[in-house]
Amino acid sequence: MKEHHYQAEIKWVGNEGKGTSGYTAYNRNHITTIQGKNHVIEGSSDPSFRGDRTRYNPEELFLSSISTCHMLWYLHLCSVHKVIVTAYEDNATAIMQEDEKGSGKFTSVVLHPQVQVSDATMLEMANALHEKANKMCFIANSCNFKIEHEPNANV
């Protein structure tokens, strides 16, 4: 079995002089750097958890990872099955539920891929390949909940 290794550097930049001396004494800002990449990702926690709404939060990046992985597998499968995709957009949605202890988990993700293909004869296969893409997606395979798809292909 092949293994792929990844590395990310996460650095908290939210010390406002008192460290974590109290829940409101620090901010949740951090940066993510991947070696060899041109940009850093400026992150924070969700605003519900005292985060900066102008920065990406882990929940948004998680949803984005699911959607992106699905798209990349889908495009691959379309190329293999001779479905010519000319445009692809997704407006993915997710629900995370908090429990009484303050922890939580994602319970629902729905992808809404809007796919444009070059010919009407490709529409049926274009819609069908989403299920196979879901089965191939590395991120989806790592989740403990079902990922729904509501695709719409057109010419």
Backbone bond lengths (Angstrom), bond angles and torsions (degrees), N, CA, C in turn:
res aa  C-N    CA-C-N  psi(-1)  N-CA   C-N-CA  omega(-1)  CA-C   N-CA-C  phi
1 M - - - 1.449 - - 1.530 109.12 -
2 K 1.319 115.38 133.57 1.456 121.40 178.79 1.523 110.38 -76.83
3 E 1.304 116.35 143.28 1.464 121.87 173.63 1.520 108.96 -117.35
4 H 1.308 115.55 142.88 1.462 121.97 174.96 1.522 106.61 -122.33
5 H 1.304 116.42 131.83 1.466 121.02 -176.86 1.526 109.57 -111.40
6 Y 1.318 115.46 141.07 1.461 121.92 -179.12 1.519 108.99 -129.93
7 Q 1.309 114.85 153.52 1.456 119.63 179.16 1.518 108.91 -142.03
8 A 1.303 115.90 138.13 1.459 121.75 175.88 1.520 107.89 -138.24
9 E 1.322 115.91 140.62 1.459 120.69 175.41 1.520 108.00 -103.50
10 I 1.310 116.17 120.70 1.454 122.85 178.46 1.530 107.30 -111.83
11 K 1.325 116.32 126.39 1.461 120.03 -178.55 1.525 109.15 -128.17
12 W 1.320 116.17 122.05 1.460 121.52 176.63 1.518 108.23 -73.86
13 V 1.323 117.48 130.11 1.465 122.75 179.43 1.529 110.31 -123.93
14 G 1.327 116.35 26.40 1.449 121.21 -173.69 1.514 116.72 -104.27
15 N 1.319 117.79 12.19 1.465 119.68 177.66 1.522 108.49 -72.18
16 E 1.315 116.68 117.36 1.465 121.48 -179.21 1.523 111.85 -100.85
17 G 1.340 115.86 22.92 1.459 120.61 176.12 1.519 114.48 110.32
18 K 1.307 118.30 -19.36 1.465 121.56 -178.80 1.523 112.08 -118.83
19 G 1.332 116.87 7.83 1.455 119.54 -178.05 1.516 111.12 58.34
20 T 1.316 116.20 -143.30 1.467 120.95 179.64 1.526 111.41 -99.03
21 S 1.316 115.48 41.96 1.467 119.74 -178.69 1.523 112.73 -66.46
22 G 1.311 117.81 -17.65 1.461 122.87 176.70 1.511 109.30 -159.56
23 Y 1.317 116.38 159.83 1.467 121.50 -176.35 1.524 112.34 -58.69
24 T 1.317 117.58 -32.81 1.465 120.86 -179.26 1.532 112.69 -100.52
25 A 1.315 117.57 6.17 1.465 121.49 -176.04 1.526 113.51 -84.27
26 Y 1.303 117.50 -7.70 1.468 119.89 -175.97 1.527 109.09 -139.66
27 N 1.326 115.33 159.26 1.460 117.81 172.67 1.515 109.64 -105.87
28 R 1.284 115.61 167.36 1.474 121.99 -170.82 1.526 113.22 -97.01
29 N 1.316 117.67 10.78 1.456 121.20 -176.49 1.524 111.97 -66.60
30 H 1.312 114.01 141.19 1.458 121.60 177.87 1.524 108.73 -152.38
31 I 1.316 115.60 165.85 1.465 120.35 175.48 1.525 108.45 -126.10
32 T 1.313 114.35 145.63 1.464 121.74 176.24 1.518 107.52 -115.14
33 T 1.301 115.50 128.45 1.455 121.72 178.81 1.522 108.36 -124.21
34 I 1.303 115.54 133.21 1.464 121.88 175.17 1.526 106.34 -114.56
35 Q 1.308 116.13 125.39 1.460 120.84 -177.07 1.524 110.32 -56.57
36 G 1.331 115.40 132.05 1.450 121.28 178.07 1.521 114.49 87.37
37 K 1.322 118.05 -2.51 1.465 121.30 178.56 1.518 109.79 -96.50
38 N 1.316 116.64 153.27 1.464 122.03 -175.00 1.521 114.53 -80.28
39 H 1.335 117.40 -24.03 1.459 119.47 -172.27 1.523 111.01 -127.08
40 V 1.308 115.35 152.34 1.460 120.63 171.20 1.523 107.64 -96.45
41 I 1.307 116.03 156.12 1.458 121.54 175.01 1.519 106.65 -101.83
42 E 1.311 115.58 120.32 1.464 120.47 178.13 1.518 107.87 -87.98
43 G 1.323 116.07 114.92 1.450 121.00 -175.99 1.509 113.29 -118.28
44 S 1.311 114.41 167.34 1.448 123.54 175.09 1.523 106.18 -158.00
45 S 1.307 117.15 -173.74 1.453 118.65 171.72 1.524 107.95 -90.53
46 D 1.318 115.57 169.41 1.452 121.33 175.41 1.528 108.24 -58.26
47 P 1.322 118.53 145.05 1.466 119.79 178.62 1.533 113.34 -55.11
48 S 1.318 117.71 -26.88 1.470 120.62 176.89 1.523 111.89 -62.79
49 F 1.334 115.81 -20.28 1.466 121.47 -177.89 1.532 110.44 -117.21
50 R 1.332 115.57 37.60 1.453 124.40 176.08 1.529 113.40 68.88
51 G 1.316 116.82 27.49 1.453 120.70 -179.77 1.517 113.65 -92.46
52 D 1.304 114.89 167.72 1.461 123.81 179.29 1.527 108.24 -86.79
53 R 1.319 117.26 115.40 1.464 121.17 -175.53 1.524 112.99 -67.87
54 T 1.329 118.88 -13.60 1.465 120.80 179.31 1.528 112.07 -85.69
55 R 1.330 117.09 -6.63 1.467 121.37 179.33 1.527 109.57 -109.27
56 Y 1.320 115.87 155.77 1.463 121.16 178.64 1.522 109.72 -70.62
57 N 1.341 116.32 142.02 1.458 119.04 175.74 1.528 109.86 -111.65
58 P 1.326 118.20 161.60 1.465 120.89 -175.66 1.526 113.02 -58.31
59 E 1.322 117.11 -34.29 1.456 119.78 -178.79 1.533 111.16 -66.68
60 E 1.324 116.59 -41.57 1.464 120.61 177.13 1.529 111.12 -65.17
61 L 1.314 116.24 -41.06 1.460 119.88 -179.78 1.528 111.74 -68.65
62 F 1.320 116.76 -33.67 1.464 121.43 175.74 1.526 110.11 -63.17
63 L 1.325 116.83 -49.28 1.459 121.10 178.13 1.527 110.62 -61.27
64 S 1.311 116.59 -42.83 1.457 121.37 178.12 1.531 111.26 -61.05
65 S 1.323 117.28 -39.05 1.462 121.25 178.28 1.521 111.69 -63.49
66 I 1.321 116.85 -42.70 1.464 120.54 178.53 1.527 109.90 -62.35
67 S 1.320 116.54 -48.65 1.461 121.26 -177.84 1.529 111.43 -63.43
68 T 1.318 116.64 -44.10 1.460 121.04 -178.32 1.522 111.97 -66.69
69 C 1.323 117.03 -43.87 1.462 120.61 179.02 1.525 110.09 -61.12
70 H 1.329 116.44 -43.65 1.461 120.46 177.83 1.532 110.30 -59.39
71 M 1.317 116.63 -47.23 1.464 120.68 -179.04 1.523 111.68 -59.16
72 L 1.327 116.68 -45.15 1.462 119.43 -177.49 1.524 111.90 -65.24
73 W 1.338 117.30 -40.70 1.468 119.96 174.82 1.518 110.95 -65.86
74 Y 1.311 117.23 -41.98 1.455 121.77 -179.83 1.531 110.49 -59.73
75 L 1.318 117.51 -48.51 1.461 120.71 179.65 1.530 110.93 -60.92
76 H 1.320 116.71 -40.00 1.461 120.41 176.77 1.526 110.51 -60.28
77 L 1.330 116.01 -49.76 1.468 119.94 -178.60 1.521 111.85 -64.06
78 C 1.315 117.31 -36.50 1.464 119.70 176.16 1.523 110.78 -62.65
79 S 1.320 116.96 -42.13 1.466 118.89 179.75 1.530 111.12 -64.22
80 V 1.321 117.42 -38.06 1.465 121.88 178.75 1.528 111.37 -67.05
81 H 1.340 116.45 -36.79 1.471 121.73 -177.23 1.533 112.64 -95.09
82 K 1.314 116.93 14.14 1.471 122.64 176.00 1.530 113.40 60.21
83 V 1.322 116.50 33.14 1.456 122.15 171.91 1.519 105.99 -97.52
84 I 1.306 116.67 116.38 1.459 120.73 -175.45 1.527 109.34 -91.87
85 V 1.329 115.42 106.56 1.456 122.56 178.62 1.524 107.89 -89.07
86 T 1.326 115.71 129.60 1.465 119.82 179.42 1.530 112.11 -109.81
87 A 1.331 116.83 -13.95 1.469 120.60 176.18 1.525 108.74 -159.34
88 Y 1.337 116.08 148.36 1.462 121.69 -179.78 1.517 108.48 -149.30
89 E 1.309 116.51 128.15 1.468 122.53 174.14 1.518 108.16 -139.39
90 D 1.307 116.26 150.02 1.462 120.71 175.95 1.521 108.74 -137.57
91 N 1.300 115.58 137.13 1.455 121.56 173.69 1.534 105.83 -115.59
92 A 1.317 116.41 76.45 1.462 123.24 -174.09 1.523 111.19 -72.15
93 T 1.329 115.79 145.70 1.459 121.74 177.76 1.526 109.52 -130.08
94 A 1.325 115.85 154.49 1.463 120.06 -179.72 1.523 109.74 -148.23
95 I 1.321 114.35 156.62 1.461 121.61 174.13 1.521 107.67 -125.08
96 M 1.335 115.39 128.81 1.451 121.85 172.47 1.523 106.68 -116.69
97 Q 1.304 116.71 131.17 1.461 120.79 179.67 1.517 109.86 -109.34
98 E 1.326 114.90 130.77 1.467 121.48 174.28 1.517 108.87 -87.00
99 D 1.330 116.09 144.04 1.459 119.10 174.45 1.528 110.01 -97.99
100 E 1.304 116.30 179.94 1.466 121.13 -175.30 1.523 113.16 -65.96
101 K 1.324 118.35 -18.35 1.463 121.73 179.38 1.531 112.36 -89.84
102 G 1.341 116.68 -4.56 1.458 120.02 -179.36 1.519 113.61 96.82
103 S 1.327 117.03 -9.34 1.459 120.44 175.26 1.533 107.47 -81.60
104 G 1.283 117.51 -173.77 1.452 119.49 178.13 1.506 111.51 179.82
105 K 1.333 114.61 -178.66 1.461 120.05 178.50 1.521 109.50 -159.17
106 F 1.308 114.63 157.67 1.453 120.06 173.92 1.516 108.47 -73.19
107 T 1.314 115.81 135.46 1.464 121.14 179.61 1.519 111.99 -117.00
108 S 1.325 116.74 -13.73 1.454 119.39 -175.84 1.516 110.62 -157.13
109 V 1.317 115.35 134.90 1.459 122.12 169.14 1.519 106.33 -135.13
110 V 1.315 115.85 131.96 1.466 121.01 175.99 1.524 107.63 -126.19
111 L 1.325 114.61 123.66 1.455 120.55 175.15 1.526 107.70 -95.07
112 H 1.321 116.59 141.07 1.466 122.75 -179.40 1.535 109.27 -124.59
113 P 1.327 116.98 63.21 1.467 118.92 -177.47 1.529 112.77 -65.48
114 Q 1.301 115.36 129.40 1.465 122.94 173.47 1.527 105.86 -108.69
115 V 1.319 115.61 110.33 1.457 121.23 -172.15 1.522 109.51 -116.46
116 Q 1.299 115.19 135.94 1.463 120.51 173.89 1.519 107.49 -112.47
117 V 1.327 116.33 129.81 1.455 122.14 178.05 1.522 109.33 -115.74
118 S 1.320 116.60 164.20 1.463 120.32 -173.29 1.523 113.90 -81.72
119 D 1.341 118.05 -15.06 1.468 119.61 -175.66 1.524 110.27 -149.39
120 A 1.317 116.78 141.42 1.470 122.00 -178.08 1.521 113.03 -61.25
121 T 1.330 118.03 -26.38 1.468 120.44 179.71 1.528 111.61 -67.83
122 M 1.311 118.13 -11.68 1.462 122.98 -178.16 1.531 112.89 -94.83
123 L 1.320 118.19 -7.49 1.461 121.70 -172.16 1.522 113.45 -60.63
124 E 1.322 117.80 -46.44 1.463 120.13 -177.89 1.523 111.23 -61.35
125 M 1.315 117.41 -47.81 1.464 121.40 179.02 1.526 110.40 -65.77
126 A 1.318 116.80 -37.18 1.469 120.68 179.85 1.527 110.52 -59.27
127 N 1.313 117.53 -43.13 1.465 120.57 178.72 1.525 111.65 -72.00
128 A 1.319 117.50 -38.23 1.470 121.56 -176.89 1.526 112.55 -67.42
129 L 1.297 118.43 -31.39 1.470 121.22 -175.19 1.531 113.67 -69.15
130 H 1.322 118.42 -13.21 1.466 120.00 177.52 1.523 111.41 -63.70
131 E 1.311 117.76 -37.82 1.464 120.35 179.58 1.525 110.86 -64.18
132 K 1.316 116.64 -43.58 1.461 119.84 178.90 1.532 110.92 -67.21
133 A 1.322 116.75 -38.57 1.470 120.03 178.03 1.520 109.93 -61.08
134 N 1.317 117.35 -39.96 1.460 121.07 178.26 1.530 110.82 -61.66
135 K 1.326 116.82 -40.38 1.470 120.77 -179.84 1.528 111.88 -69.24
136 M 1.321 117.42 -24.86 1.461 121.23 -178.55 1.534 112.92 -91.70
137 C 1.308 117.59 -22.02 1.471 122.61 -172.87 1.530 111.60 -63.11
138 F 1.315 116.48 122.94 1.467 122.27 -179.52 1.527 111.59 -60.78
139 I 1.316 116.52 -41.29 1.464 120.34 -177.42 1.529 110.02 -70.78
140 A 1.330 117.18 -46.16 1.468 120.37 179.23 1.531 110.82 -59.80
141 N 1.317 116.50 -38.32 1.469 120.56 179.05 1.527 112.25 -67.52
142 S 1.310 117.25 -15.68 1.463 121.76 180.00 1.529 112.43 -94.82
143 C 1.310 117.47 -2.65 1.467 121.90 -177.21 1.525 110.75 -92.94
144 N 1.329 116.34 151.17 1.463 120.82 179.51 1.529 111.60 -104.35
145 F 1.314 117.22 25.72 1.460 122.67 176.49 1.521 107.76 -142.88
146 K 1.322 115.88 158.38 1.461 121.00 -179.10 1.528 110.17 -76.17
147 I 1.310 115.23 140.00 1.458 121.54 175.84 1.524 107.22 -105.20
148 E 1.309 114.93 120.38 1.475 121.06 -178.74 1.523 110.55 -88.75
149 H 1.327 115.25 157.25 1.475 121.29 178.73 1.523 108.27 -134.03
150 E 1.294 115.23 133.14 1.457 121.70 174.22 1.531 106.90 -127.44
151 P 1.366 115.73 74.17 1.468 119.49 -175.20 1.522 112.48 -78.01
152 N 1.305 114.88 156.39 1.456 122.11 174.45 1.512 107.20 -143.17
153 A 1.330 115.69 108.78 1.459 120.44 177.99 1.521 108.93 -104.03
154 N 1.319 116.18 143.44 1.446 121.53 176.08 1.514 109.22 -149.08
155 V 1.321 114.46 171.59 1.463 120.31 -178.96 1.515 108.85 -99.25
